Amino acid sequence: GYASGAAQAQWKDVNNTSFAGNWSLWCAGGGPQGQNYGTTYINNMNTHIYKTTGINVGNYSNVQFTFRIKYKTEQNYDWYRYLLSTSGASWTLIHSQSGTTSGWPNTWQTVTSDLTGTWNALHWRFEFTSDGSVTDEGVYLDNLEIRGDPATQQPNFVISPSSWNFGEVLVGQHVDKVFTITNTGGGGPGNVE
């Protein structure tokens, strides 16, 4: 699930601008003091939106979290922040920005994070804060995407029984035994050598 929170304006999906499709997230469109999209955010904002349930990316390699963003905020005073967590409780700041996206309002910036091997339960979070004066249009997010390649699992062969007593075998004689080989790991069909 997803959650958005603040005592005043909150993140909300809007259809006035997008990188692809018809919708994007805007930092100030929802909540008790939600603004009309295309206007400005309010003073003293402290809002966030986050993924409440973790996404398991532990069985993937080359994992990347990518999103598109454009922003116009009061430089050095009003900030967007992008954070990640393995628990949904303790967050690590990955990226933050203040000011105006180069090419505003038509250009979207791409932000990509490499998450390979570090996140079994991925939670993402976006925050927006503003100070007590000067507002602008704010922050838009679009095309949040997690991609990865399924990790190749190595086979783990178990032979049963694990040992035999062949007794005394003379030259020219043979002894037949039956055994089972089981793959308890991963990998596809193949040859045992």
Contacts in CASP RR format, 6 or more apart in sequence:
PFRMAT RR
TARGET T0000
AUTHOR 0000-0000-0000
METHOD contacts of the structure
MODEL  1
GYASGAAQAQWKDVNNTSFAGNWSLWCAGGGPQGQNYGTTYINNMNTHIY
KTTGINVGNYSNVQFTFRIKYKTEQNYDWYRYLLSTSGASWTLIHSQSGT
TSGWPNTWQTVTSDLTGTWNALHWRFEFTSDGSVTDEGVYLDNLEIRGDP
ATQQPNFVISPSSWNFGEVLVGQHVDKVFTITNTGGGGPGNVE
1 51 0 8 1.000
1 52 0 8 1.000
1 53 0 8 1.000
2 49 0 8 1.000
2 50 0 8 1.000
2 51 0 8 1.000
2 52 0 8 1.000
3 49 0 8 1.000
3 50 0 8 1.000
3 52 0 8 1.000
4 10 0 8 1.000
4 11 0 8 1.000
4 12 0 8 1.000
4 30 0 8 1.000
4 47 0 8 1.000
4 48 0 8 1.000
4 49 0 8 1.000
5 11 0 8 1.000
5 47 0 8 1.000
5 48 0 8 1.000
5 49 0 8 1.000
6 31 0 8 1.000
6 45 0 8 1.000
6 46 0 8 1.000
6 47 0 8 1.000
6 48 0 8 1.000
7 32 0 8 1.000
7 46 0 8 1.000
8 31 0 8 1.000
8 32 0 8 1.000
8 33 0 8 1.000
8 34 0 8 1.000
8 42 0 8 1.000
8 44 0 8 1.000
8 45 0 8 1.000
8 47 0 8 1.000
9 27 0 8 1.000
9 28 0 8 1.000
9 29 0 8 1.000
9 30 0 8 1.000
9 31 0 8 1.000
9 32 0 8 1.000
9 33 0 8 1.000
9 34 0 8 1.000
9 35 0 8 1.000
9 41 0 8 1.000
9 42 0 8 1.000
9 45 0 8 1.000
9 47 0 8 1.000
10 28 0 8 1.000
10 29 0 8 1.000
10 30 0 8 1.000
10 31 0 8 1.000
10 34 0 8 1.000
10 47 0 8 1.000
10 49 0 8 1.000
11 25 0 8 1.000
11 26 0 8 1.000
11 27 0 8 1.000
11 28 0 8 1.000
11 29 0 8 1.000
11 30 0 8 1.000
11 47 0 8 1.000
11 48 0 8 1.000
11 49 0 8 1.000
11 126 0 8 1.000
11 128 0 8 1.000
12 25 0 8 1.000
12 26 0 8 1.000
12 28 0 8 1.000
12 29 0 8 1.000
12 30 0 8 1.000
12 31 0 8 1.000
12 34 0 8 1.000
12 37 0 8 1.000
13 23 0 8 1.000
13 24 0 8 1.000
13 25 0 8 1.000
13 26 0 8 1.000
14 23 0 8 1.000
14 24 0 8 1.000
14 25 0 8 1.000
14 26 0 8 1.000
14 29 0 8 1.000
14 37 0 8 1.000
14 38 0 8 1.000
14 140 0 8 1.000
15 22 0 8 1.000
15 23 0 8 1.000
15 37 0 8 1.000
16 26 0 8 1.000
16 37 0 8 1.000
16 38 0 8 1.000
17 24 0 8 1.000
17 38 0 8 1.000
17 70 0 8 1.000
17 105 0 8 1.000
17 140 0 8 1.000
18 24 0 8 1.000
18 140 0 8 1.000
18 142 0 8 1.000
19 68 0 8 1.000
19 108 0 8 1.000
19 142 0 8 1.000
19 143 0 8 1.000
20 68 0 8 1.000
20 142 0 8 1.000
20 143 0 8 1.000
23 142 0 8 1.000
24 140 0 8 1.000
24 141 0 8 1.000
24 142 0 8 1.000
25 49 0 8 1.000
25 126 0 8 1.000
25 140 0 8 1.000
25 141 0 8 1.000
25 142 0 8 1.000
26 37 0 8 1.000
26 38 0 8 1.000
26 138 0 8 1.000
26 139 0 8 1.000
26 140 0 8 1.000
27 41 0 8 1.000
27 45 0 8 1.000
27 47 0 8 1.000
27 80 0 8 1.000
27 128 0 8 1.000
27 138 0 8 1.000
27 139 0 8 1.000
27 140 0 8 1.000
28 34 0 8 1.000
28 35 0 8 1.000
28 40 0 8 1.000
28 41 0 8 1.000
28 42 0 8 1.000
28 45 0 8 1.000
28 47 0 8 1.000
28 128 0 8 1.000
28 138 0 8 1.000
29 35 0 8 1.000
29 36 0 8 1.000
29 37 0 8 1.000
33 42 0 8 1.000
34 42 0 8 1.000
35 41 0 8 1.000
35 42 0 8 1.000
38 137 0 8 1.000
39 137 0 8 1.000
40 135 0 8 1.000
40 136 0 8 1.000
40 137 0 8 1.000
40 138 0 8 1.000
41 73 0 8 1.000
41 78 0 8 1.000
41 128 0 8 1.000
41 130 0 8 1.000
41 135 0 8 1.000
41 136 0 8 1.000
41 137 0 8 1.000
41 138 0 8 1.000
42 130 0 8 1.000
42 135 0 8 1.000
43 130 0 8 1.000
43 131 0 8 1.000
43 132 0 8 1.000
43 133 0 8 1.000
43 135 0 8 1.000
44 130 0 8 1.000
44 131 0 8 1.000
44 132 0 8 1.000
45 78 0 8 1.000
45 128 0 8 1.000
45 129 0 8 1.000
45 130 0 8 1.000
46 127 0 8 1.000
46 128 0 8 1.000
46 129 0 8 1.000
47 127 0 8 1.000
47 128 0 8 1.000
47 129 0 8 1.000
48 125 0 8 1.000
48 126 0 8 1.000
48 127 0 8 1.000
48 128 0 8 1.000
49 125 0 8 1.000
49 126 0 8 1.000
50 88 0 8 1.000
50 123 0 8 1.000
50 124 0 8 1.000
50 125 0 8 1.000
50 126 0 8 1.000
51 122 0 8 1.000
51 123 0 8 1.000
51 124 0 8 1.000
51 125 0 8 1.000
52 88 0 8 1.000
52 123 0 8 1.000
53 123 0 8 1.000
54 88 0 8 1.000
54 121 0 8 1.000
54 122 0 8 1.000
54 123 0 8 1.000
55 121 0 8 1.000
55 122 0 8 1.000
55 123 0 8 1.000
55 146 0 8 1.000
56 120 0 8 1.000
56 121 0 8 1.000
56 122 0 8 1.000
57 63 0 8 1.000
57 115 0 8 1.000
57 117 0 8 1.000
57 119 0 8 1.000
57 120 0 8 1.000
57 122 0 8 1.000
57 146 0 8 1.000
57 148 0 8 1.000
58 117 0 8 1.000
58 119 0 8 1.000
58 120 0 8 1.000
58 151 0 8 1.000
59 150 0 8 1.000
59 151 0 8 1.000
60 116 0 8 1.000
60 148 0 8 1.000
60 149 0 8 1.000
60 150 0 8 1.000
60 151 0 8 1.000
61 116 0 8 1.000
61 117 0 8 1.000
61 148 0 8 1.000
61 149 0 8 1.000
61 150 0 8 1.000
61 151 0 8 1.000
61 152 0 8 1.000
62 116 0 8 1.000
62 147 0 8 1.000
62 148 0 8 1.000
62 149 0 8 1.000
63 114 0 8 1.000
63 115 0 8 1.000
63 116 0 8 1.000
63 117 0 8 1.000
63 119 0 8 1.000
63 146 0 8 1.000
63 147 0 8 1.000
63 148 0 8 1.000
64 112 0 8 1.000
64 113 0 8 1.000
64 114 0 8 1.000
64 115 0 8 1.000
64 146 0 8 1.000
64 147 0 8 1.000
64 148 0 8 1.000
65 84 0 8 1.000
65 112 0 8 1.000
65 113 0 8 1.000
65 115 0 8 1.000
65 122 0 8 1.000
65 124 0 8 1.000
65 144 0 8 1.000
65 145 0 8 1.000
65 146 0 8 1.000
66 110 0 8 1.000
66 111 0 8 1.000
66 112 0 8 1.000
66 113 0 8 1.000
66 143 0 8 1.000
66 144 0 8 1.000
66 145 0 8 1.000
66 146 0 8 1.000
66 147 0 8 1.000
67 82 0 8 1.000
67 110 0 8 1.000
67 111 0 8 1.000
67 141 0 8 1.000
67 142 0 8 1.000
67 143 0 8 1.000
67 144 0 8 1.000
67 145 0 8 1.000
68 108 0 8 1.000
68 109 0 8 1.000
68 110 0 8 1.000
68 111 0 8 1.000
68 141 0 8 1.000
68 142 0 8 1.000
68 143 0 8 1.000
69 80 0 8 1.000
69 97 0 8 1.000
69 101 0 8 1.000
69 108 0 8 1.000
69 109 0 8 1.000
69 111 0 8 1.000
69 139 0 8 1.000
69 140 0 8 1.000
69 141 0 8 1.000
69 142 0 8 1.000
70 101 0 8 1.000
70 104 0 8 1.000
70 105 0 8 1.000
70 107 0 8 1.000
70 108 0 8 1.000
70 109 0 8 1.000
70 139 0 8 1.000
70 140 0 8 1.000
71 80 0 8 1.000
71 97 0 8 1.000
71 99 0 8 1.000
71 100 0 8 1.000
71 101 0 8 1.000
71 104 0 8 1.000
71 138 0 8 1.000
71 139 0 8 1.000
71 140 0 8 1.000
72 99 0 8 1.000
72 100 0 8 1.000
72 101 0 8 1.000
72 104 0 8 1.000
72 105 0 8 1.000
72 136 0 8 1.000
72 137 0 8 1.000
72 138 0 8 1.000
73 79 0 8 1.000
73 80 0 8 1.000
73 98 0 8 1.000
73 99 0 8 1.000
73 100 0 8 1.000
73 130 0 8 1.000
73 136 0 8 1.000
73 138 0 8 1.000
73 139 0 8 1.000
74 98 0 8 1.000
74 99 0 8 1.000
74 130 0 8 1.000
74 131 0 8 1.000
74 134 0 8 1.000
74 135 0 8 1.000
74 136 0 8 1.000
75 98 0 8 1.000
75 99 0 8 1.000
75 100 0 8 1.000
76 98 0 8 1.000
76 99 0 8 1.000
77 98 0 8 1.000
77 130 0 8 1.000
77 131 0 8 1.000
77 134 0 8 1.000
78 98 0 8 1.000
78 99 0 8 1.000
78 128 0 8 1.000
78 129 0 8 1.000
78 130 0 8 1.000
78 131 0 8 1.000
78 134 0 8 1.000
78 135 0 8 1.000
78 136 0 8 1.000
78 138 0 8 1.000
79 96 0 8 1.000
79 97 0 8 1.000
79 98 0 8 1.000
79 127 0 8 1.000
79 128 0 8 1.000
79 129 0 8 1.000
80 96 0 8 1.000
80 97 0 8 1.000
80 98 0 8 1.000
80 126 0 8 1.000
80 127 0 8 1.000
80 128 0 8 1.000
80 138 0 8 1.000
80 139 0 8 1.000
81 93 0 8 1.000
81 95 0 8 1.000
81 96 0 8 1.000
81 126 0 8 1.000
81 127 0 8 1.000
81 128 0 8 1.000
81 129 0 8 1.000
82 93 0 8 1.000
82 94 0 8 1.000
82 95 0 8 1.000
82 96 0 8 1.000
82 111 0 8 1.000
82 124 0 8 1.000
82 125 0 8 1.000
82 126 0 8 1.000
83 91 0 8 1.000
83 92 0 8 1.000
83 93 0 8 1.000
83 94 0 8 1.000
83 124 0 8 1.000
83 125 0 8 1.000
83 126 0 8 1.000
83 127 0 8 1.000
84 91 0 8 1.000
84 92 0 8 1.000
84 94 0 8 1.000
84 113 0 8 1.000
84 115 0 8 1.000
84 119 0 8 1.000
84 122 0 8 1.000
84 123 0 8 1.000
84 124 0 8 1.000
84 125 0 8 1.000
85 91 0 8 1.000
85 92 0 8 1.000
85 122 0 8 1.000
85 123 0 8 1.000
85 124 0 8 1.000
85 125 0 8 1.000
86 119 0 8 1.000
86 120 0 8 1.000
86 121 0 8 1.000
86 122 0 8 1.000
86 123 0 8 1.000
87 121 0 8 1.000
87 123 0 8 1.000
88 121 0 8 1.000
88 123 0 8 1.000
88 125 0 8 1.000
91 125 0 8 1.000
94 113 0 8 1.000
95 111 0 8 1.000
95 113 0 8 1.000
101 107 0 8 1.000
101 108 0 8 1.000
101 109 0 8 1.000
102 109 0 8 1.000
105 137 0 8 1.000
108 142 0 8 1.000
115 122 0 8 1.000
115 146 0 8 1.000
122 146 0 8 1.000
124 144 0 8 1.000
126 139 0 8 1.000
126 141 0 8 1.000
128 138 0 8 1.000
128 139 0 8 1.000
152 187 0 8 1.000
153 185 0 8 1.000
153 186 0 8 1.000
153 187 0 8 1.000
154 185 0 8 1.000
154 186 0 8 1.000
154 187 0 8 1.000
155 183 0 8 1.000
155 185 0 8 1.000
155 186 0 8 1.000
155 187 0 8 1.000
155 188 0 8 1.000
156 183 0 8 1.000
156 184 0 8 1.000
156 185 0 8 1.000
156 186 0 8 1.000
157 181 0 8 1.000
157 182 0 8 1.000
157 183 0 8 1.000
157 184 0 8 1.000
157 192 0 8 1.000
158 181 0 8 1.000
158 182 0 8 1.000
158 183 0 8 1.000
158 184 0 8 1.000
159 179 0 8 1.000
159 180 0 8 1.000
159 181 0 8 1.000
160 179 0 8 1.000
160 180 0 8 1.000
160 182 0 8 1.000
161 179 0 8 1.000
164 177 0 8 1.000
164 179 0 8 1.000
166 175 0 8 1.000
166 177 0 8 1.000
167 175 0 8 1.000
169 175 0 8 1.000
181 192 0 8 1.000
END
